[in-house]
Amino acid sequence: MDPITHPTTTTRRKLLVIGATGKQGRALIQALVSPPSAPRSHPTTTAAAAAVSADKDTKAVIVTTSEADSRVGTPSSLRPDPPTISWDILAVTRNPSSPRAKSLLQLLPSAAAAAPETEPPSHHTISLIQGDLDQPSTIRAIFSDHQIWGVFTVLMYPGVGKTSKMTDDTQQHIEVRQGKLVADLATEFGVDVFVYSSSLPAPLEEMSEEERNPADGDKLANEGYIKSLGLDRSHHGNQEGKKGLNWVIIRPGFFMENLEGFLGSITVTVFREGLSEDATLPLIATRDIGEVVSGIFRDHTRFLHKTLAITSGTVTMRDVMAAHQRATGKPIPAIPAAVAKLLIKMNAGTRRVLKLYQLSHDARLRGNYYPEFDAQCALARSICHLHSYEEWRRLPADGETSSPTAVRVSVSENGRPGTAGTGTDSAATGLGFEAGWNQVSLWKLVTGRS
């Protein structure tokens, strides 16, 4: 039998990452550039290996994100092997010289480890570009200078209990203004696919006006606006021959990374003490979000005008604690229950988040959570395997080889064990008590000002 050979021709598409140091943006980049058969451990390439070609005949994907994580691990994947697409990644960030931004250049596989001998070498590239969603001209220039193929957008979370500030000119919440900016540009420049990262909706109608946050409806408002752009282009002059926006919406669950580190131990205990014993959380690892979005971009026509809910399943906090014990042989870090109860009592934003999760659980229990939820979950799971919390905890740490006995150990950007990366992310949809994570500091948490 003749040996199986792989095609050598590839389609080149640029990938533009706005705020690329974010959890989801970084996870997507990792999923796209890593060899299909290789583990998702951090590569050892140098910045020189990430030199980028500015070929304007290629297509471009824009990934817009504003949340951070320096640790993307080793998920399983059902991506095609070998890949038929080479990605030219233009990583847009407000500060391209920051260590976190520069670390993106290390995600490319080295030439030696890029692929088996039967596979052509990796031709993915990464370049850092300055851009700011609060300065629309910088984002427009990016669309003007590149033939954009697609967009992935994740917008900043204002913080626990905080509102998304109004802009001076339009009196819109910042998240709404930024969402419309990118969606309008994507429509105007005729991108092939626009992926927007929203969040799982909560039954806000069951909350009083005093309990609601003015920013609660921002993501749903953006979803509605994006969907409207898929219907027609009349507000862009209804240019003949121009198509509507090819949108895809993802709704990630609660990030497993929120349960890591010292302040993650606060999150664990606050959820355990603040929710009913049977209340469940829809969990997801950010690496799996990257795999799902990668799958969308690789086969985008299958997902156009659809919404995907991304969660590996709903589990109680006690389920999480038991899974952690099984995976690591140690109890999950937690603070004294009395301290957690005091924090809940002092912090209105924390009480509000707990109520949102409790109401969502109650709605799922009654069977009247939003009706498309199960189908949207199934659509995301059709792309790749989504790790349970126990599976995620059993994954090898960065730089380790996978083995049956390997246990994952989180390492932060500064090298200290047991701490998560910092940043902001609206799709995390959780308490996020890491220092600086979701705009929360421990002092603000204790004093009730977060």
Beta strands, then each sheet from edge to edge (+ up, - down):
strand 1: 11-18
strand 2: 59-64
strand 3: 85-93
strand 4: 125-130
strand 5: 148-153
strand 6: 193-197
strand 7: 247-252
strand 8: 254-255
strand 9: 280-284
strand 10: 306-310
strand 11: 313-316
sheet 1: 4+ 3+ 1+ 2+ 5+ 6+ 7+ 10+
sheet 2: 8+ 9+ 11-
end
